[in-house]
Amino acid sequence: MRAGGVPEERWQSSMHVVRVDGRVVSAGDAVIELMRFTSPWKARVTRAVPRLRHKVDRQYREVADRRAELSAKVPDAELVIDPPTVFGT
């Protein structure tokens, strides 16, 4: 098992976001989940309107299906890890 309880065979099949409550969302739903941080109202509308939700999922799949081709065009860079910021401490 990987983070969030995502089975090993699903880990590289798509992007996964583990919510604070432990729920895992993947693929287009993960994109919508991340939209909550930049445009909460757009995320709510997109999640609520099936046509928009399917559009995001379809566009995610189009990019994901070309993952190897697209990543080959980006040079490798040194890994940088920023520790999370804890507010109020």
C-alpha distances in whole Angstrom, upper triangle without the diagonal:
4,7,8,5,6,5,6,9,10,9,12,14,15,15,13,15,13,17,18,18,14,14,13,15,15,18,22,21,19,22,24,22,23,26,27,27,30,32,31,33,32,29,30,33,30,28,31,32,31,33,32,28,28,30,27,25,27,28,24,24,27,26,22,24,26,23,24,27,27,25,28,30,29,30,27,27,26,23,24,22,24,23,23,26,27,30,32,32
4,6,6,5,6,6,10,9,7,10,13,13,13,11,12,11,14,16,16,13,13,11,14,14,16,20,19,16,19,22,19,20,23,24,24,27,29,28,31,30,26,28,31,28,26,29,31,30,31,30,26,27,28,25,23,25,26,22,22,25,23,20,22,24,21,22,25,25,23,25,28,26,27,24,24,23,20,21,19,21,20,20,23,24,27,30,29
4,5,6,9,10,13,11,9,12,14,14,12,9,9,8,11,12,13,10,11,9,12,13,16,19,17,15,18,19,17,17,21,21,21,24,26,25,28,27,24,26,28,26,24,27,29,28,30,28,25,26,27,24,22,25,25,21,22,25,23,20,23,24,21,23,26,25,23,26,28,26,27,24,24,23,19,20,17,18,17,17,20,20,23,26,26
4,6,9,11,14,12,10,14,15,14,12,9,8,6,9,10,10,6,7,6,10,11,15,17,15,13,17,18,15,16,20,19,20,23,24,23,26,26,22,23,26,24,21,25,27,26,28,26,23,24,26,23,21,24,24,21,22,25,24,21,23,25,23,25,28,27,25,28,30,28,29,27,27,26,22,22,20,20,19,18,21,21,23,26,26
4,6,9,11,10,10,13,14,14,14,11,11,9,12,13,13,9,9,8,11,12,16,19,17,15,19,20,18,19,23,22,23,26,28,26,29,28,24,25,28,26,23,26,28,27,29,28,24,25,27,24,22,25,26,22,22,26,25,21,24,26,23,25,29,28,26,29,31,30,31,28,29,28,24,25,22,23,22,21,24,24,27,29,29
4,6,8,7,6,10,11,11,11,8,10,9,13,15,15,11,10,8,10,10,13,16,15,13,17,19,17,18,21,22,23,25,27,26,28,27,23,25,27,24,22,25,27,25,27,26,22,22,24,22,19,22,23,19,19,22,21,18,20,22,20,22,25,25,23,26,28,27,28,26,27,26,23,24,22,24,23,22,25,26,28,31,31
4,6,5,6,10,10,12,13,11,14,13,16,19,18,14,14,11,13,12,15,18,18,16,20,22,20,21,25,25,26,29,30,29,32,30,27,28,30,27,25,28,29,27,29,28,24,24,26,24,21,23,24,21,20,23,22,19,20,23,20,22,25,25,24,26,29,28,29,27,28,28,25,26,24,26,26,25,28,29,32,35,34
4,5,5,8,10,12,13,12,15,15,19,21,21,17,17,14,15,14,16,20,19,18,21,23,22,23,26,27,28,30,31,31,33,32,28,30,32,29,27,30,31,29,31,30,26,26,27,25,22,24,24,21,20,23,22,18,19,21,19,19,23,23,22,24,27,26,27,24,25,25,23,24,23,25,25,25,29,30,33,36,35
4,6,7,8,11,13,13,16,17,20,23,23,19,18,15,16,14,15,18,19,18,21,23,22,23,26,28,29,31,32,31,34,32,28,30,32,28,27,30,30,28,29,28,25,24,26,23,20,22,23,19,18,21,20,16,17,19,17,18,21,22,21,23,26,26,27,25,27,27,24,26,25,28,28,28,31,33,35,38,38
4,6,5,7,10,9,13,14,17,20,20,17,15,12,12,10,11,15,15,14,17,19,19,20,23,24,25,27,28,28,30,28,25,26,28,25,23,26,27,24,25,25,21,20,22,20,17,18,19,16,15,18,17,14,15,17,16,17,20,21,20,22,25,24,26,24,26,26,24,25,24,26,26,26,29,30,33,36,36
4,6,7,8,8,11,12,16,19,19,16,15,11,12,10,11,15,15,13,16,19,18,18,21,23,23,25,27,27,29,27,24,26,28,25,23,27,27,26,27,25,22,22,23,20,17,19,20,16,15,18,17,13,15,17,14,16,19,19,18,20,23,22,23,21,22,23,20,21,20,23,23,23,26,27,30,33,33
4,6,7,9,13,15,18,21,22,19,18,14,14,11,11,15,16,14,16,19,18,18,21,23,24,25,27,27,29,27,24,27,28,25,24,27,28,26,26,25,22,21,22,19,17,18,18,14,13,16,14,10,12,14,11,12,15,16,14,17,19,19,20,19,20,21,19,21,20,23,24,24,27,29,32,35,35
4,7,9,13,15,19,22,22,19,17,14,13,9,9,12,14,13,15,17,18,18,21,23,24,25,26,26,28,26,23,25,26,23,22,25,25,23,23,22,19,18,19,17,14,15,15,12,10,13,12,9,10,12,11,12,15,16,15,18,20,20,22,21,23,24,22,24,23,25,26,26,29,31,33,37,37
4,6,10,13,16,19,20,18,16,12,10,6,5,9,11,9,11,14,14,14,17,19,20,21,22,23,25,22,19,22,23,19,19,22,22,20,21,19,16,16,16,14,11,13,13,9,9,12,11,7,10,12,10,13,15,15,14,18,19,19,21,20,22,23,21,22,21,23,24,24,27,28,31,34,35
4,7,10,13,16,18,16,14,10,8,6,5,8,9,7,8,12,11,11,14,16,17,18,19,20,22,20,17,20,21,18,17,21,22,20,21,19,16,16,17,13,12,14,13,9,10,13,11,9,12,14,11,14,17,15,15,18,19,18,21,19,20,21,18,19,18,20,21,20,23,25,27,30,31
4,7,10,13,14,12,10,7,6,4,7,9,9,6,9,11,10,10,14,15,16,18,19,19,21,20,17,19,21,18,16,20,21,20,22,20,16,17,18,15,13,16,16,12,13,16,15,12,16,17,15,18,20,19,18,22,23,22,23,22,22,23,20,20,18,19,20,18,21,23,25,28,29
4,6,10,11,9,8,6,5,6,9,11,9,6,9,10,8,8,12,12,13,15,17,16,19,18,15,17,19,17,15,19,21,20,22,19,16,18,19,15,14,18,17,14,16,19,17,15,19,20,18,21,23,21,20,24,25,23,25,23,23,23,20,20,17,18,18,16,18,19,21,24,25
4,7,8,6,6,5,7,9,12,14,11,9,12,13,10,11,14,14,14,17,19,18,20,20,17,18,21,19,17,20,23,22,24,22,19,21,22,19,18,21,21,18,19,22,21,19,22,24,21,24,27,25,23,27,28,26,28,26,25,25,21,21,18,18,17,15,18,18,20,23,24
4,5,5,5,6,8,11,14,15,12,10,13,12,9,10,13,12,12,16,17,15,18,18,15,16,19,18,16,19,21,22,24,22,19,21,22,19,19,22,22,19,21,24,23,21,25,26,24,27,29,27,26,30,31,29,30,29,28,27,24,23,20,19,18,15,17,17,18,21,22
4,5,7,9,11,15,18,18,15,13,16,15,12,13,15,13,14,17,19,16,20,20,17,18,21,21,18,21,24,25,27,25,22,24,26,23,22,26,26,23,25,28,27,25,28,30,27,30,33,30,29,33,34,31,32,30,29,28,25,23,20,19,17,14,15,14,16,18,19
4,6,9,11,15,18,19,16,14,17,17,13,15,17,15,16,20,21,18,21,22,18,18,22,21,18,20,24,24,27,25,22,24,26,23,23,26,27,24,26,29,28,26,29,31,29,32,34,33,31,35,36,34,35,33,32,32,28,27,23,23,20,18,19,18,19,20,22
4,6,10,13,17,18,15,13,17,17,13,15,18,17,18,21,22,20,23,23,19,20,23,22,19,22,24,24,27,25,22,24,26,23,22,25,26,23,24,27,26,24,27,29,27,29,32,30,29,33,34,32,33,31,30,30,26,25,22,22,20,18,19,19,21,23,23
4,7,10,14,15,12,11,15,14,11,14,17,15,17,20,21,19,21,21,17,17,20,19,16,18,21,21,23,22,18,20,23,20,18,22,23,20,21,25,24,22,25,27,25,28,30,29,28,32,33,31,33,31,31,31,27,26,24,24,22,20,22,21,23,25,26
4,7,10,12,10,8,12,13,10,12,15,15,17,19,20,19,21,20,17,17,20,18,15,18,21,20,22,20,17,18,20,17,16,19,20,17,18,21,21,18,21,23,21,24,27,25,25,28,30,28,30,28,28,28,25,24,22,22,22,20,22,22,24,27,28
4,7,8,6,5,9,9,8,10,13,13,15,17,18,17,19,17,14,15,17,15,12,16,17,16,18,17,13,15,17,14,12,16,16,13,15,18,18,16,18,21,19,22,25,23,23,26,28,26,29,27,28,28,25,25,23,23,23,21,23,24,25,28,29
4,6,6,5,8,10,9,11,13,15,16,18,19,18,20,18,15,17,18,15,13,17,18,16,18,16,13,13,15,12,10,13,14,10,11,15,14,12,15,17,16,19,21,20,20,23,25,24,26,25,26,26,23,24,23,23,24,22,25,26,27,31,32
4,5,5,7,9,10,11,13,15,17,18,18,18,20,17,14,17,18,14,13,17,17,15,16,14,11,11,12,9,7,9,10,7,7,11,11,9,11,14,13,16,18,17,17,21,22,21,24,24,25,26,23,24,23,24,25,24,26,28,29,33,34
4,5,5,6,9,10,11,13,15,16,16,16,17,14,11,14,14,11,10,13,13,12,13,10,8,8,9,6,4,8,8,6,8,11,11,10,13,15,15,18,20,18,19,23,23,23,26,26,26,28,26,26,25,26,26,25,27,28,29,33,34
4,5,5,6,9,10,11,14,15,15,14,15,13,10,11,13,10,8,12,13,12,13,11,8,9,11,8,7,11,12,9,11,14,14,14,16,19,18,21,23,21,22,26,26,25,28,28,28,29,26,26,25,25,25,23,25,26,27,30,32
4,5,5,6,9,10,12,13,14,14,16,14,11,13,15,12,11,15,16,15,16,14,11,13,13,10,9,13,12,10,12,15,14,13,16,18,16,20,22,20,20,23,24,23,25,24,25,25,23,23,21,21,22,20,22,23,24,28,29
4,5,5,6,9,11,11,12,12,14,12,9,12,13,10,10,14,15,15,15,12,10,12,11,8,8,11,10,8,11,13,12,12,15,17,15,19,20,18,19,22,22,21,24,24,24,25,23,22,21,21,22,21,22,24,25,28,30
4,5,5,7,10,10,10,9,11,9,6,8,10,7,7,11,12,12,13,10,8,11,11,8,9,12,12,10,14,16,15,15,18,20,19,23,24,22,22,26,26,25,27,27,27,28,26,25,24,24,24,22,23,24,25,28,30
4,5,6,8,10,10,9,12,11,7,9,12,10,9,12,14,15,17,14,11,14,15,11,12,16,15,13,16,18,17,17,20,22,20,24,25,23,23,27,27,25,28,27,27,27,24,24,22,21,21,19,20,21,22,25,27
4,5,6,8,9,9,12,11,8,11,14,12,12,15,17,18,19,15,13,16,16,12,13,16,15,13,16,18,16,16,20,21,19,22,24,21,21,25,25,23,25,24,24,24,22,20,19,18,19,16,18,19,20,23,25
4,5,5,6,6,9,7,5,9,11,9,10,13,15,16,17,13,12,15,14,11,13,16,14,13,17,18,17,18,21,22,21,24,25,22,23,26,26,24,27,26,26,27,24,23,22,21,22,19,20,21,22,25,27
4,6,5,4,8,8,5,8,11,10,10,13,15,17,18,15,14,17,17,14,16,19,18,16,20,22,21,21,24,25,24,27,29,26,26,30,29,27,30,29,28,29,26,24,23,21,21,18,19,19,19,22,25
4,6,6,10,10,9,11,14,14,14,17,19,21,22,18,17,20,20,16,18,21,20,18,22,23,21,22,25,26,24,27,28,25,25,29,28,26,28,27,26,26,24,22,20,18,18,16,16,17,16,20,22
4,6,9,9,9,12,14,13,15,17,19,21,21,17,17,20,19,16,18,21,19,18,21,22,20,22,25,25,24,27,28,24,25,28,27,25,27,27,26,27,24,22,21,20,21,18,18,19,19,22,25
4,6,5,6,9,10,11,12,14,16,18,18,15,15,18,17,15,17,20,18,18,22,23,21,23,26,26,25,29,29,26,27,30,29,28,30,30,29,30,28,26,25,23,24,21,21,22,21,24,27
4,6,5,6,9,10,11,12,14,17,18,15,14,18,18,15,18,21,20,19,22,24,23,24,27,28,27,31,32,29,29,33,32,30,33,32,31,32,30,28,26,24,25,21,21,22,21,23,26
4,5,5,6,9,10,11,12,15,16,13,14,17,17,15,18,21,20,20,23,25,24,25,28,29,29,32,33,30,31,35,34,32,35,35,34,35,33,31,30,28,28,25,25,25,24,27,30
4,5,5,6,8,10,10,13,14,10,11,14,13,12,15,17,16,17,20,21,21,22,25,26,26,29,30,27,28,32,31,30,32,33,32,34,31,30,29,28,28,26,26,27,26,29,32
4,6,5,6,8,10,12,13,10,9,13,13,11,13,16,15,15,18,20,20,20,23,25,24,28,29,26,27,30,30,29,31,31,31,32,30,28,27,26,26,24,24,25,24,27,30
4,6,5,6,9,11,13,11,10,14,15,13,15,18,18,18,21,23,23,23,26,28,27,31,32,29,30,34,34,32,35,35,35,36,33,32,30,29,29,26,26,26,26,28,31
4,5,5,6,9,10,8,9,12,13,12,14,17,17,17,20,22,22,23,26,28,28,31,32,29,31,34,34,33,36,36,36,37,35,34,33,32,32,29,29,30,29,32,34
4,5,5,7,8,5,5,9,9,8,11,13,13,14,16,18,19,20,22,24,24,28,28,26,28,31,31,30,33,33,33,35,33,32,31,30,31,28,29,30,29,32,35
4,6,7,9,7,6,9,11,10,11,14,15,15,17,19,20,20,23,25,24,28,29,27,28,32,32,31,34,34,34,35,33,32,31,30,30,27,28,29,29,31,34
4,6,9,8,8,11,12,12,14,16,17,18,20,22,23,23,26,28,28,32,33,31,32,35,35,35,38,38,38,39,36,36,34,33,33,31,31,31,31,33,36
4,6,5,6,9,10,11,12,14,16,17,19,20,22,23,24,27,27,31,31,30,31,35,34,34,37,38,38,40,37,37,36,35,36,33,34,34,34,37,39
4,5,5,6,8,10,10,12,14,15,16,18,20,21,22,25,25,29,30,28,30,33,33,33,37,37,38,39,37,37,36,36,36,34,35,36,36,38,41
4,5,5,6,9,10,10,12,14,15,16,19,20,21,23,24,28,28,27,29,32,32,32,36,36,37,39,37,37,37,37,37,35,36,37,37,40,43
4,5,5,6,9,10,11,12,14,15,17,18,20,22,23,26,27,25,27,30,29,30,33,34,34,36,34,34,33,33,34,32,33,34,34,37,40
4,5,5,6,9,10,11,12,14,16,16,18,21,21,25,25,24,25,29,29,29,32,32,33,35,32,32,31,31,32,30,31,32,32,35,38
4,5,5,6,9,10,10,12,14,15,16,19,20,23,24,23,25,28,28,28,32,32,33,35,33,33,33,33,34,32,34,35,36,39,41
4,5,5,6,8,10,11,13,14,15,17,19,22,22,21,23,26,26,26,30,31,32,34,32,32,32,32,34,32,33,35,36,39,41
4,5,5,6,9,10,11,12,14,16,16,20,21,19,21,24,24,24,27,28,28,30,29,29,28,29,30,28,30,31,32,35,37
4,5,5,6,9,10,10,12,14,15,19,20,18,20,23,23,24,27,27,28,30,28,29,28,29,30,28,30,32,33,36,38
4,5,5,6,9,10,10,13,14,18,18,17,19,22,22,23,27,27,29,31,30,31,31,31,33,31,33,35,36,40,41
4,5,5,6,9,10,11,13,16,16,15,17,20,20,20,24,25,26,29,27,28,28,29,31,30,32,34,35,38,40
4,5,5,6,9,10,10,14,15,13,15,18,18,19,22,23,24,26,24,25,25,26,28,27,29,31,32,36,37
4,5,5,6,9,10,13,14,13,15,18,19,19,23,23,25,27,26,27,27,29,30,29,32,34,35,39,40
4,6,5,7,9,12,12,11,14,16,17,18,22,23,25,27,26,28,28,30,32,31,33,36,37,41,42
4,5,5,6,10,10,8,11,13,14,14,18,19,21,24,23,24,25,26,29,28,31,33,35,38,40
4,5,5,8,10,9,10,13,14,15,18,19,21,23,22,23,24,26,27,27,30,32,34,38,39
4,6,8,9,10,11,13,15,16,19,20,23,25,24,26,27,29,31,31,33,36,38,41,42
4,6,5,6,8,10,11,13,16,17,20,23,23,25,26,28,30,31,33,36,38,42,42
4,6,5,6,8,10,11,14,14,17,20,19,21,22,25,27,27,30,33,35,39,39
4,6,5,6,9,10,13,13,16,19,19,22,23,26,28,29,32,35,37,41,41
4,6,5,7,10,12,14,17,20,21,23,25,28,30,31,34,37,39,43,43
4,5,5,7,11,12,15,18,19,21,23,25,28,28,31,34,36,40,41
4,5,5,8,9,12,15,15,18,20,22,25,26,29,32,34,38,38
4,6,7,9,13,16,17,20,22,25,28,29,32,35,38,41,41
4,7,9,12,16,17,20,22,25,28,29,32,35,37,41,41
4,6,9,13,14,16,19,21,25,26,28,32,34,38,38
4,6,10,12,15,18,21,24,26,28,32,34,38,38
4,7,9,12,15,18,21,23,26,30,32,36,35
4,6,9,12,15,18,21,23,27,29,33,32
4,6,10,13,16,19,21,25,28,31,30
4,7,10,13,16,18,22,25,28,27
4,7,10,13,15,19,21,25,24
4,6,9,12,15,18,22,21
4,6,9,12,15,18,17
4,6,9,13,16,14
4,6,10,13,12
4,6,10,10
4,7,7
4,6
4
